[in-house]
Amino acid sequence: MTDSSARPVAVFDLDNTLADTAHRQHFLRRPRDWNAFFAAAPADPPLAEGVTLALETARECEIVYLTGRPERCRRDTLDWLAAHGLPEGRVHMRSDADRRPARFTKLEILRRLARDRRVQVLVDDDELVCADAERAGFTVVRARWADRSAALEDAQEREGRT
């Protein structure tokens, strides 16, 4: 049952929605270097379109961040969000050992959030995540302001790493 008296939540992805990962995607070529890929995340430039949308949406919604990044990246992720002036909000990350595709992990968390609160929107760049969320009844904004990356899409779906 959702709490209709509470502000709705707006759920934002990080990589290629708020943070530009282009400078670190070379680590996803085979052989993939996941440690280096995530270690480079603090240097991600912000994506102006995503940041602006998050700031505007925060006027009427509680912001929640939902990322496929592993839990071991939490400190760097929180520091990055603060450094770029993004709204405070809960950050949901996958456990370090979770290798399920992002579309499964993210939909699971969206459904859990929707039990207690109205989820006004999901903003994400992953087409499979967006499609599954829409089929489940969520409103979605597709973050199409970053360059697409076949390597990142493959990693999200096949290796469950981000």
Secondary structure, DSSP 8 states (H G I E B T S, - for coil): ---TTS--EEEE--BTTTB--GGGGGGGSSS--HHHHHHTGGG--B-HHHHHHHHHHTTTSEEEEEEEEEGGGHHHHHHHHHHTT----EEEEE-TT--S-HHHHHHHHHHHHHHHS-EEEEEES-HHHHHHHHHTT--EEE--SS---HHHHHIIIII---
